[in-house]
């Protein structure tokens, strides 16, 4: 249920905002990977959640690009 709610919020944003979110999520994912490798990360599932968000962002961006191409 949460994924659908989050996905609706992503569909409301334009491509530029989604690209900004994507770059921010990628930076956070890299930081989480570094923290995990040195043992500072308490929630080991956090990088996995961030990767899932990145995939969702990429999917929504691609859908919007395809809709623009159809027009």
mmJSON file of the N, C-alpha and C atoms, coordinates in Angstrom:
{"data_MODEL":{"atom_site":{
"group_PDB":["ATOM","ATOM","ATOM","ATOM","ATOM","ATOM","ATOM","ATOM","ATOM","ATOM","ATOM","ATOM","ATOM","ATOM","ATOM","ATOM","ATOM","ATOM","ATOM","ATOM","ATOM","ATOM","ATOM","ATOM","ATOM","ATOM","ATOM","ATOM","ATOM","ATOM","ATOM","ATOM","ATOM","ATOM","ATOM","ATOM","ATOM","ATOM","ATOM","ATOM","ATOM","ATOM","ATOM","ATOM","ATOM","ATOM","ATOM","ATOM","ATOM","ATOM","ATOM","ATOM","ATOM","ATOM","ATOM","ATOM","ATOM","ATOM","ATOM","ATOM","ATOM","ATOM","ATOM","ATOM","ATOM","ATOM","ATOM","ATOM","ATOM","ATOM","ATOM","ATOM","ATOM","ATOM","ATOM","ATOM","ATOM","ATOM","ATOM","ATOM","ATOM","ATOM","ATOM","ATOM","ATOM","ATOM","ATOM","ATOM","ATOM","ATOM","ATOM","ATOM","ATOM","ATOM","ATOM","ATOM","ATOM","ATOM","ATOM","ATOM","ATOM","ATOM","ATOM","ATOM","ATOM","ATOM","ATOM","ATOM","ATOM","ATOM","ATOM","ATOM","ATOM","ATOM","ATOM","ATOM","ATOM","ATOM","ATOM","ATOM","ATOM","ATOM","ATOM","ATOM","ATOM","ATOM","ATOM","ATOM","ATOM","ATOM","ATOM","ATOM","ATOM","ATOM","ATOM","ATOM","ATOM","ATOM","ATOM","ATOM","ATOM","ATOM","ATOM","ATOM","ATOM","ATOM","ATOM","ATOM","ATOM","ATOM","ATOM","ATOM","ATOM","ATOM","ATOM","ATOM","ATOM","ATOM","ATOM","ATOM","ATOM","ATOM","ATOM","ATOM","ATOM","ATOM","ATOM","ATOM","ATOM","ATOM","ATOM","ATOM","ATOM","ATOM","ATOM","ATOM","ATOM","ATOM","ATOM","ATOM","ATOM","ATOM","ATOM","ATOM","ATOM","ATOM","ATOM","ATOM","ATOM","ATOM","ATOM","ATOM","ATOM","ATOM","ATOM","ATOM","ATOM","ATOM","ATOM","ATOM","ATOM","ATOM","ATOM","ATOM","ATOM","ATOM","ATOM","ATOM","ATOM","ATOM","ATOM","ATOM","ATOM"],
"id":[1,2,3,4,5,6,7,8,9,10,11,12,13,14,15,16,17,18,19,20,21,22,23,24,25,26,27,28,29,30,31,32,33,34,35,36,37,38,39,40,41,42,43,44,45,46,47,48,49,50,51,52,53,54,55,56,57,58,59,60,61,62,63,64,65,66,67,68,69,70,71,72,73,74,75,76,77,78,79,80,81,82,83,84,85,86,87,88,89,90,91,92,93,94,95,96,97,98,99,100,101,102,103,104,105,106,107,108,109,110,111,112,113,114,115,116,117,118,119,120,121,122,123,124,125,126,127,128,129,130,131,132,133,134,135,136,137,138,139,140,141,142,143,144,145,146,147,148,149,150,151,152,153,154,155,156,157,158,159,160,161,162,163,164,165,166,167,168,169,170,171,172,173,174,175,176,177,178,179,180,181,182,183,184,185,186,187,188,189,190,191,192,193,194,195,196,197,198,199,200,201,202,203,204,205,206,207,208,209,210,211,212,213],
"type_symbol":["N","C","C","N","C","C","N","C","C","N","C","C","N","C","C","N","C","C","N","C","C","N","C","C","N","C","C","N","C","C","N","C","C","N","C","C","N","C","C","N","C","C","N","C","C","N","C","C","N","C","C","N","C","C","N","C","C","N","C","C","N","C","C","N","C","C","N","C","C","N","C","C","N","C","C","N","C","C","N","C","C","N","C","C","N","C","C","N","C","C","N","C","C","N","C","C","N","C","C","N","C","C","N","C","C","N","C","C","N","C","C","N","C","C","N","C","C","N","C","C","N","C","C","N","C","C","N","C","C","N","C","C","N","C","C","N","C","C","N","C","C","N","C","C","N","C","C","N","C","C","N","C","C","N","C","C","N","C","C","N","C","C","N","C","C","N","C","C","N","C","C","N","C","C","N","C","C","N","C","C","N","C","C","N","C","C","N","C","C","N","C","C","N","C","C","N","C","C","N","C","C","N","C","C","N","C","C","N","C","C","N","C","C"],
"label_atom_id":["N","CA","C","N","CA","C","N","CA","C","N","CA","C","N","CA","C","N","CA","C","N","CA","C","N","CA","C","N","CA","C","N","CA","C","N","CA","C","N","CA","C","N","CA","C","N","CA","C","N","CA","C","N","CA","C","N","CA","C","N","CA","C","N","CA","C","N","CA","C","N","CA","C","N","CA","C","N","CA","C","N","CA","C","N","CA","C","N","CA","C","N","CA","C","N","CA","C","N","CA","C","N","CA","C","N","CA","C","N","CA","C","N","CA","C","N","CA","C","N","CA","C","N","CA","C","N","CA","C","N","CA","C","N","CA","C","N","CA","C","N","CA","C","N","CA","C","N","CA","C","N","CA","C","N","CA","C","N","CA","C","N","CA","C","N","CA","C","N","CA","C","N","CA","C","N","CA","C","N","CA","C","N","CA","C","N","CA","C","N","CA","C","N","CA","C","N","CA","C","N","CA","C","N","CA","C","N","CA","C","N","CA","C","N","CA","C","N","CA","C","N","CA","C","N","CA","C","N","CA","C","N","CA","C","N","CA","C","N","CA","C","N","CA","C","N","CA","C"],
"label_alt_id":[null,null,null,null,null,null,null,null,null,null,null,null,null,null,null,null,null,null,null,null,null,null,null,null,null,null,null,null,null,null,null,null,null,null,null,null,null,null,null,null,null,null,null,null,null,null,null,null,null,null,null,null,null,null,null,null,null,null,null,null,null,null,null,null,null,null,null,null,null,null,null,null,null,null,null,null,null,null,null,null,null,null,null,null,null,null,null,null,null,null,null,null,null,null,null,null,null,null,null,null,null,null,null,null,null,null,null,null,null,null,null,null,null,null,null,null,null,null,null,null,null,null,null,null,null,null,null,null,null,null,null,null,null,null,null,null,null,null,null,null,null,null,null,null,null,null,null,null,null,null,null,null,null,null,null,null,null,null,null,null,null,null,null,null,null,null,null,null,null,null,null,null,null,null,null,null,null,null,null,null,null,null,null,null,null,null,null,null,null,null,null,null,null,null,null,null,null,null,null,null,null,null,null,null,null,null,null,null,null,null,null,null,null],
"label_comp_id":["UNK","UNK","UNK","UNK","UNK","UNK","UNK","UNK","UNK","UNK","UNK","UNK","UNK","UNK","UNK","UNK","UNK","UNK","UNK","UNK","UNK","UNK","UNK","UNK","UNK","UNK","UNK","UNK","UNK","UNK","UNK","UNK","UNK","UNK","UNK","UNK","UNK","UNK","UNK","UNK","UNK","UNK","UNK","UNK","UNK","UNK","UNK","UNK","UNK","UNK","UNK","UNK","UNK","UNK","UNK","UNK","UNK","UNK","UNK","UNK","UNK","UNK","UNK","UNK","UNK","UNK","UNK","UNK","UNK","UNK","UNK","UNK","UNK","UNK","UNK","UNK","UNK","UNK","UNK","UNK","UNK","UNK","UNK","UNK","UNK","UNK","UNK","UNK","UNK","UNK","UNK","UNK","UNK","UNK","UNK","UNK","UNK","UNK","UNK","UNK","UNK","UNK","UNK","UNK","UNK","UNK","UNK","UNK","UNK","UNK","UNK","UNK","UNK","UNK","UNK","UNK","UNK","UNK","UNK","UNK","UNK","UNK","UNK","UNK","UNK","UNK","UNK","UNK","UNK","UNK","UNK","UNK","UNK","UNK","UNK","UNK","UNK","UNK","UNK","UNK","UNK","UNK","UNK","UNK","UNK","UNK","UNK","UNK","UNK","UNK","UNK","UNK","UNK","UNK","UNK","UNK","UNK","UNK","UNK","UNK","UNK","UNK","UNK","UNK","UNK","UNK","UNK","UNK","UNK","UNK","UNK","UNK","UNK","UNK","UNK","UNK","UNK","UNK","UNK","UNK","UNK","UNK","UNK","UNK","UNK","UNK","UNK","UNK","UNK","UNK","UNK","UNK","UNK","UNK","UNK","UNK","UNK","UNK","UNK","UNK","UNK","UNK","UNK","UNK","UNK","UNK","UNK","UNK","UNK","UNK","UNK","UNK","UNK"],
"label_asym_id":["A","A","A","A","A","A","A","A","A","A","A","A","A","A","A","A","A","A","A","A","A","A","A","A","A","A","A","A","A","A","A","A","A","A","A","A","A","A","A","A","A","A","A","A","A","A","A","A","A","A","A","A","A","A","A","A","A","A","A","A","A","A","A","A","A","A","A","A","A","A","A","A","A","A","A","A","A","A","A","A","A","A","A","A","A","A","A","A","A","A","A","A","A","A","A","A","A","A","A","A","A","A","A","A","A","A","A","A","A","A","A","A","A","A","A","A","A","A","A","A","A","A","A","A","A","A","A","A","A","A","A","A","A","A","A","A","A","A","A","A","A","A","A","A","A","A","A","A","A","A","A","A","A","A","A","A","A","A","A","A","A","A","A","A","A","A","A","A","A","A","A","A","A","A","A","A","A","A","A","A","A","A","A","A","A","A","A","A","A","A","A","A","A","A","A","A","A","A","A","A","A","A","A","A","A","A","A","A","A","A","A","A","A"],
"label_entity_id":["1","1","1","1","1","1","1","1","1","1","1","1","1","1","1","1","1","1","1","1","1","1","1","1","1","1","1","1","1","1","1","1","1","1","1","1","1","1","1","1","1","1","1","1","1","1","1","1","1","1","1","1","1","1","1","1","1","1","1","1","1","1","1","1","1","1","1","1","1","1","1","1","1","1","1","1","1","1","1","1","1","1","1","1","1","1","1","1","1","1","1","1","1","1","1","1","1","1","1","1","1","1","1","1","1","1","1","1","1","1","1","1","1","1","1","1","1","1","1","1","1","1","1","1","1","1","1","1","1","1","1","1","1","1","1","1","1","1","1","1","1","1","1","1","1","1","1","1","1","1","1","1","1","1","1","1","1","1","1","1","1","1","1","1","1","1","1","1","1","1","1","1","1","1","1","1","1","1","1","1","1","1","1","1","1","1","1","1","1","1","1","1","1","1","1","1","1","1","1","1","1","1","1","1","1","1","1","1","1","1","1","1","1"],
"label_seq_id":[1,1,1,2,2,2,3,3,3,4,4,4,5,5,5,6,6,6,7,7,7,8,8,8,9,9,9,10,10,10,11,11,11,12,12,12,13,13,13,14,14,14,15,15,15,16,16,16,17,17,17,18,18,18,19,19,19,20,20,20,21,21,21,22,22,22,23,23,23,24,24,24,25,25,25,26,26,26,27,27,27,28,28,28,29,29,29,30,30,30,31,31,31,32,32,32,33,33,33,34,34,34,35,35,35,36,36,36,37,37,37,38,38,38,39,39,39,40,40,40,41,41,41,42,42,42,43,43,43,44,44,44,45,45,45,46,46,46,47,47,47,48,48,48,49,49,49,50,50,50,51,51,51,52,52,52,53,53,53,54,54,54,55,55,55,56,56,56,57,57,57,58,58,58,59,59,59,60,60,60,61,61,61,62,62,62,63,63,63,64,64,64,65,65,65,66,66,66,67,67,67,68,68,68,69,69,69,70,70,70,71,71,71],
"pdbx_PDB_ins_code":[null,null,null,null,null,null,null,null,null,null,null,null,null,null,null,null,null,null,null,null,null,null,null,null,null,null,null,null,null,null,null,null,null,null,null,null,null,null,null,null,null,null,null,null,null,null,null,null,null,null,null,null,null,null,null,null,null,null,null,null,null,null,null,null,null,null,null,null,null,null,null,null,null,null,null,null,null,null,null,null,null,null,null,null,null,null,null,null,null,null,null,null,null,null,null,null,null,null,null,null,null,null,null,null,null,null,null,null,null,null,null,null,null,null,null,null,null,null,null,null,null,null,null,null,null,null,null,null,null,null,null,null,null,null,null,null,null,null,null,null,null,null,null,null,null,null,null,null,null,null,null,null,null,null,null,null,null,null,null,null,null,null,null,null,null,null,null,null,null,null,null,null,null,null,null,null,null,null,null,null,null,null,null,null,null,null,null,null,null,null,null,null,null,null,null,null,null,null,null,null,null,null,null,null,null,null,null,null,null,null,null,null,null],
"Cartn_x":[0.819,0.0,0.864,1.972,2.85,3.475,3.852,4.484,3.528,2.26,1.299,1.131,1.097,0.954,2.176,3.366,4.6,4.64,4.187,4.184,3.252,2.124,1.213,1.884,2.621,3.333,4.387,5.036,6.058,5.43,4.251,3.595,3.162,2.99,2.575,3.737,4.958,6.124,6.533,7.214,7.703,9.075,9.585,10.811,12.017,12.082,13.219,13.255,12.094,12.034,12.408,11.953,12.277,13.77,14.381,15.827,16.603,16.129,16.762,16.654,15.455,15.256,16.141,16.288,17.105,18.571,19.095,20.501,20.719,19.76,19.857,19.797,18.917,18.785,20.053,20.662,21.904,23.034,23.122,24.143,23.916,22.65,22.324,22.629,22.351,22.624,24.123,24.926,26.384,26.865,26.316,26.672,26.278,25.09,24.635,25.528,25.959,26.854,28.178,28.673,29.932,29.767,28.659,28.41,28.252,27.619,27.444,28.787,29.662,30.955,31.866,31.73,32.585,31.881,30.647,29.947,29.219,29.009,28.328,26.818,26.341,24.919,24.165,23.134,22.351,21.298,20.618,19.587,20.21,20.524,21.212,20.301,19.004,18.068,17.915,18.494,18.373,18.899,20.078,20.537,19.59,19.023,18.077,16.834,16.339,15.171,15.487,16.694,17.099,17.239,17.765,17.861,16.48,15.524,14.15,13.56,13.809,13.333,13.964,15.256,15.945,15.301,14.984,14.342,12.957,12.215,10.895,11.015,11.981,12.192,12.549,13.451,13.848,12.661,11.807,10.638,9.673,9.395,8.457,9.017,10.322,10.955,10.824,11.092,11.006,9.576,8.595,7.191,6.821,7.27,6.974,7.648,8.87,9.567,8.839,8.35,7.618,6.309,5.638,4.404,4.681,5.794,6.158,6.456,7.06,7.391,6.139,5.116,3.87,3.131,3.317,2.577,3.055],
"Cartn_y":[-1.196,0.0,1.262,1.202,2.372,2.654,1.605,1.797,2.493,2.124,2.765,4.235,4.542,5.927,6.733,6.16,6.825,6.993,5.991,6.03,7.129,7.341,8.412,9.767,9.929,11.186,11.396,10.326,10.452,10.814,10.3,10.596,12.051,12.72,14.119,15.063,14.587,15.446,15.45,16.532,16.585,15.912,15.77,15.006,15.657,16.973,17.652,17.361,17.426,17.126,15.669,14.788,13.37,13.123,13.815,13.674,14.178,15.266,15.77,14.747,14.167,13.133,11.925,11.578,10.427,10.652,11.81,12.078,12.11,12.661,12.687,11.267,10.445,9.068,8.268,8.507,7.8,8.179,9.471,9.905,9.267,9.249,8.641,7.146,6.483,5.053,4.776,5.621,5.437,5.632,6.637,6.858,5.664,5.117,3.957,2.749,2.566,1.448,1.6,2.823,3.06,2.791,3.267,3.037,1.548,0.83,-0.611,-1.324,-0.9,-1.579,-1.371,-0.23,0.006,-0.354,-0.804,-1.3,-0.25,0.927,1.981,1.965,1.218,1.235,0.272,0.78,-0.056,-0.864,-0.243,-0.933,-1.395,-2.694,-3.219,-3.291,-3.124,-3.149,-1.784,-0.776,0.592,0.739,0.198,0.318,-0.369,-1.489,-2.208,-1.362,-0.691,0.187,1.359,1.887,3.023,2.608,1.391,0.88,0.717,0.277,0.114,1.466,2.494,3.836,4.346,4.083,4.502,3.848,2.568,1.858,2.441,2.778,3.379,4.725,5.523,6.828,6.672,5.748,5.535,5.08,4.243,3.753,4.887,5.726,6.831,7.829,8.1,9.018,8.47,7.189,6.581,6.6,6.337,6.387,7.782,8.785,10.164,10.514,10.034,10.291,9.632,8.424,7.742,8.428,8.956,9.7,10.958,11.612,12.811,12.472,11.331,10.938,10.599,10.123,9.777,11.003,12.109,13.321,13.933],
"Cartn_z":[0.0,0.0,0.0,0.73,0.798,-0.565,-1.284,-2.589,-3.551,-3.512,-4.398,-4.044,-2.761,-2.327,-2.754,-2.581,-2.981,-4.495,-5.215,-6.668,-7.174,-6.51,-6.898,-6.735,-5.66,-5.448,-6.526,-6.955,-7.989,-9.32,-9.601,-10.874,-10.972,-9.834,-9.825,-10.135,-9.997,-10.2,-11.668,-12.067,-13.447,-13.534,-14.734,-14.971,-14.28,-14.269,-13.636,-12.137,-11.492,-10.059,-9.797,-10.66,-10.502,-10.689,-11.633,-11.833,-10.626,-10.01,-8.793,-7.668,-7.528,-6.51,-6.783,-8.042,-8.419,-8.059,-8.382,-8.061,-6.547,-5.816,-4.357,-3.791,-4.315,-3.842,-4.137,-5.296,-5.627,-4.667,-4.318,-3.363,-2.001,-1.562,-0.275,-0.291,-1.42,-1.537,-1.416,-2.053,-1.955,-0.519,0.157,1.558,2.416,2.165,2.924,2.676,1.432,1.127,1.866,1.926,2.644,4.134,4.706,6.124,6.417,5.513,5.686,5.642,4.75,4.604,5.811,6.479,7.653,8.957,8.856,10.035,10.854,10.321,11.066,10.891,9.917,9.59,10.502,11.176,12.094,11.333,10.38,9.598,8.291,8.208,7.039,5.813,5.985,4.864,4.199,4.779,4.249,2.812,2.482,1.084,0.1,0.495,-0.36,-0.619,0.403,0.258,-0.666,-0.536,-1.367,-2.829,-3.072,-4.448,-5.057,-4.248,-4.729,-5.109,-4.309,-4.617,-5.911,-6.095,-7.316,-8.526,-8.425,-9.537,-9.826,-8.784,-8.974,-9.674,-9.259,-9.885,-11.356,-11.656,-13.04,-13.887,-13.324,-14.053,-14.359,-13.379,-13.576,-14.581,-14.506,-15.459,-16.872,-17.043,-18.377,-18.9,-18.029,-18.445,-18.929,-18.214,-18.609,-19.941,-20.139,-21.393,-22.568,-22.354,-23.418,-23.732,-22.723,-22.962,-23.768,-23.489,-24.251,-25.7,-25.931,-27.298,-28.109,-27.438,-28.123,-28.631,-27.97,-28.326,-29.59],
"occupancy":[1.0,1.0,1.0,1.0,1.0,1.0,1.0,1.0,1.0,1.0,1.0,1.0,1.0,1.0,1.0,1.0,1.0,1.0,1.0,1.0,1.0,1.0,1.0,1.0,1.0,1.0,1.0,1.0,1.0,1.0,1.0,1.0,1.0,1.0,1.0,1.0,1.0,1.0,1.0,1.0,1.0,1.0,1.0,1.0,1.0,1.0,1.0,1.0,1.0,1.0,1.0,1.0,1.0,1.0,1.0,1.0,1.0,1.0,1.0,1.0,1.0,1.0,1.0,1.0,1.0,1.0,1.0,1.0,1.0,1.0,1.0,1.0,1.0,1.0,1.0,1.0,1.0,1.0,1.0,1.0,1.0,1.0,1.0,1.0,1.0,1.0,1.0,1.0,1.0,1.0,1.0,1.0,1.0,1.0,1.0,1.0,1.0,1.0,1.0,1.0,1.0,1.0,1.0,1.0,1.0,1.0,1.0,1.0,1.0,1.0,1.0,1.0,1.0,1.0,1.0,1.0,1.0,1.0,1.0,1.0,1.0,1.0,1.0,1.0,1.0,1.0,1.0,1.0,1.0,1.0,1.0,1.0,1.0,1.0,1.0,1.0,1.0,1.0,1.0,1.0,1.0,1.0,1.0,1.0,1.0,1.0,1.0,1.0,1.0,1.0,1.0,1.0,1.0,1.0,1.0,1.0,1.0,1.0,1.0,1.0,1.0,1.0,1.0,1.0,1.0,1.0,1.0,1.0,1.0,1.0,1.0,1.0,1.0,1.0,1.0,1.0,1.0,1.0,1.0,1.0,1.0,1.0,1.0,1.0,1.0,1.0,1.0,1.0,1.0,1.0,1.0,1.0,1.0,1.0,1.0,1.0,1.0,1.0,1.0,1.0,1.0,1.0,1.0,1.0,1.0,1.0,1.0,1.0,1.0,1.0,1.0,1.0,1.0],
"B_iso_or_equiv":[0.0,0.0,0.0,0.0,0.0,0.0,0.0,0.0,0.0,0.0,0.0,0.0,0.0,0.0,0.0,0.0,0.0,0.0,0.0,0.0,0.0,0.0,0.0,0.0,0.0,0.0,0.0,0.0,0.0,0.0,0.0,0.0,0.0,0.0,0.0,0.0,0.0,0.0,0.0,0.0,0.0,0.0,0.0,0.0,0.0,0.0,0.0,0.0,0.0,0.0,0.0,0.0,0.0,0.0,0.0,0.0,0.0,0.0,0.0,0.0,0.0,0.0,0.0,0.0,0.0,0.0,0.0,0.0,0.0,0.0,0.0,0.0,0.0,0.0,0.0,0.0,0.0,0.0,0.0,0.0,0.0,0.0,0.0,0.0,0.0,0.0,0.0,0.0,0.0,0.0,0.0,0.0,0.0,0.0,0.0,0.0,0.0,0.0,0.0,0.0,0.0,0.0,0.0,0.0,0.0,0.0,0.0,0.0,0.0,0.0,0.0,0.0,0.0,0.0,0.0,0.0,0.0,0.0,0.0,0.0,0.0,0.0,0.0,0.0,0.0,0.0,0.0,0.0,0.0,0.0,0.0,0.0,0.0,0.0,0.0,0.0,0.0,0.0,0.0,0.0,0.0,0.0,0.0,0.0,0.0,0.0,0.0,0.0,0.0,0.0,0.0,0.0,0.0,0.0,0.0,0.0,0.0,0.0,0.0,0.0,0.0,0.0,0.0,0.0,0.0,0.0,0.0,0.0,0.0,0.0,0.0,0.0,0.0,0.0,0.0,0.0,0.0,0.0,0.0,0.0,0.0,0.0,0.0,0.0,0.0,0.0,0.0,0.0,0.0,0.0,0.0,0.0,0.0,0.0,0.0,0.0,0.0,0.0,0.0,0.0,0.0,0.0,0.0,0.0,0.0,0.0,0.0,0.0,0.0,0.0,0.0,0.0,0.0],
"pdbx_formal_charge":[null,null,null,null,null,null,null,null,null,null,null,null,null,null,null,null,null,null,null,null,null,null,null,null,null,null,null,null,null,null,null,null,null,null,null,null,null,null,null,null,null,null,null,null,null,null,null,null,null,null,null,null,null,null,null,null,null,null,null,null,null,null,null,null,null,null,null,null,null,null,null,null,null,null,null,null,null,null,null,null,null,null,null,null,null,null,null,null,null,null,null,null,null,null,null,null,null,null,null,null,null,null,null,null,null,null,null,null,null,null,null,null,null,null,null,null,null,null,null,null,null,null,null,null,null,null,null,null,null,null,null,null,null,null,null,null,null,null,null,null,null,null,null,null,null,null,null,null,null,null,null,null,null,null,null,null,null,null,null,null,null,null,null,null,null,null,null,null,null,null,null,null,null,null,null,null,null,null,null,null,null,null,null,null,null,null,null,null,null,null,null,null,null,null,null,null,null,null,null,null,null,null,null,null,null,null,null,null,null,null,null,null,null],
"auth_seq_id":[1,1,1,2,2,2,3,3,3,4,4,4,5,5,5,6,6,6,7,7,7,8,8,8,9,9,9,10,10,10,11,11,11,12,12,12,13,13,13,14,14,14,15,15,15,16,16,16,17,17,17,18,18,18,19,19,19,20,20,20,21,21,21,22,22,22,23,23,23,24,24,24,25,25,25,26,26,26,27,27,27,28,28,28,29,29,29,30,30,30,31,31,31,32,32,32,33,33,33,34,34,34,35,35,35,36,36,36,37,37,37,38,38,38,39,39,39,40,40,40,41,41,41,42,42,42,43,43,43,44,44,44,45,45,45,46,46,46,47,47,47,48,48,48,49,49,49,50,50,50,51,51,51,52,52,52,53,53,53,54,54,54,55,55,55,56,56,56,57,57,57,58,58,58,59,59,59,60,60,60,61,61,61,62,62,62,63,63,63,64,64,64,65,65,65,66,66,66,67,67,67,68,68,68,69,69,69,70,70,70,71,71,71],
"auth_comp_id":["UNK","UNK","UNK","UNK","UNK","UNK","UNK","UNK","UNK","UNK","UNK","UNK","UNK","UNK","UNK","UNK","UNK","UNK","UNK","UNK","UNK","UNK","UNK","UNK","UNK","UNK","UNK","UNK","UNK","UNK","UNK","UNK","UNK","UNK","UNK","UNK","UNK","UNK","UNK","UNK","UNK","UNK","UNK","UNK","UNK","UNK","UNK","UNK","UNK","UNK","UNK","UNK","UNK","UNK","UNK","UNK","UNK","UNK","UNK","UNK","UNK","UNK","UNK","UNK","UNK","UNK","UNK","UNK","UNK","UNK","UNK","UNK","UNK","UNK","UNK","UNK","UNK","UNK","UNK","UNK","UNK","UNK","UNK","UNK","UNK","UNK","UNK","UNK","UNK","UNK","UNK","UNK","UNK","UNK","UNK","UNK","UNK","UNK","UNK","UNK","UNK","UNK","UNK","UNK","UNK","UNK","UNK","UNK","UNK","UNK","UNK","UNK","UNK","UNK","UNK","UNK","UNK","UNK","UNK","UNK","UNK","UNK","UNK","UNK","UNK","UNK","UNK","UNK","UNK","UNK","UNK","UNK","UNK","UNK","UNK","UNK","UNK","UNK","UNK","UNK","UNK","UNK","UNK","UNK","UNK","UNK","UNK","UNK","UNK","UNK","UNK","UNK","UNK","UNK","UNK","UNK","UNK","UNK","UNK","UNK","UNK","UNK","UNK","UNK","UNK","UNK","UNK","UNK","UNK","UNK","UNK","UNK","UNK","UNK","UNK","UNK","UNK","UNK","UNK","UNK","UNK","UNK","UNK","UNK","UNK","UNK","UNK","UNK","UNK","UNK","UNK","UNK","UNK","UNK","UNK","UNK","UNK","UNK","UNK","UNK","UNK","UNK","UNK","UNK","UNK","UNK","UNK","UNK","UNK","UNK","UNK","UNK","UNK"],
"auth_asym_id":["A","A","A","A","A","A","A","A","A","A","A","A","A","A","A","A","A","A","A","A","A","A","A","A","A","A","A","A","A","A","A","A","A","A","A","A","A","A","A","A","A","A","A","A","A","A","A","A","A","A","A","A","A","A","A","A","A","A","A","A","A","A","A","A","A","A","A","A","A","A","A","A","A","A","A","A","A","A","A","A","A","A","A","A","A","A","A","A","A","A","A","A","A","A","A","A","A","A","A","A","A","A","A","A","A","A","A","A","A","A","A","A","A","A","A","A","A","A","A","A","A","A","A","A","A","A","A","A","A","A","A","A","A","A","A","A","A","A","A","A","A","A","A","A","A","A","A","A","A","A","A","A","A","A","A","A","A","A","A","A","A","A","A","A","A","A","A","A","A","A","A","A","A","A","A","A","A","A","A","A","A","A","A","A","A","A","A","A","A","A","A","A","A","A","A","A","A","A","A","A","A","A","A","A","A","A","A","A","A","A","A","A","A"],
"auth_atom_id":["N","CA","C","N","CA","C","N","CA","C","N","CA","C","N","CA","C","N","CA","C","N","CA","C","N","CA","C","N","CA","C","N","CA","C","N","CA","C","N","CA","C","N","CA","C","N","CA","C","N","CA","C","N","CA","C","N","CA","C","N","CA","C","N","CA","C","N","CA","C","N","CA","C","N","CA","C","N","CA","C","N","CA","C","N","CA","C","N","CA","C","N","CA","C","N","CA","C","N","CA","C","N","CA","C","N","CA","C","N","CA","C","N","CA","C","N","CA","C","N","CA","C","N","CA","C","N","CA","C","N","CA","C","N","CA","C","N","CA","C","N","CA","C","N","CA","C","N","CA","C","N","CA","C","N","CA","C","N","CA","C","N","CA","C","N","CA","C","N","CA","C","N","CA","C","N","CA","C","N","CA","C","N","CA","C","N","CA","C","N","CA","C","N","CA","C","N","CA","C","N","CA","C","N","CA","C","N","CA","C","N","CA","C","N","CA","C","N","CA","C","N","CA","C","N","CA","C","N","CA","C","N","CA","C","N","CA","C","N","CA","C","N","CA","C","N","CA","C"],
"pdbx_PDB_model_num":[1,1,1,1,1,1,1,1,1,1,1,1,1,1,1,1,1,1,1,1,1,1,1,1,1,1,1,1,1,1,1,1,1,1,1,1,1,1,1,1,1,1,1,1,1,1,1,1,1,1,1,1,1,1,1,1,1,1,1,1,1,1,1,1,1,1,1,1,1,1,1,1,1,1,1,1,1,1,1,1,1,1,1,1,1,1,1,1,1,1,1,1,1,1,1,1,1,1,1,1,1,1,1,1,1,1,1,1,1,1,1,1,1,1,1,1,1,1,1,1,1,1,1,1,1,1,1,1,1,1,1,1,1,1,1,1,1,1,1,1,1,1,1,1,1,1,1,1,1,1,1,1,1,1,1,1,1,1,1,1,1,1,1,1,1,1,1,1,1,1,1,1,1,1,1,1,1,1,1,1,1,1,1,1,1,1,1,1,1,1,1,1,1,1,1,1,1,1,1,1,1,1,1,1,1,1,1,1,1,1,1,1,1]
}}}
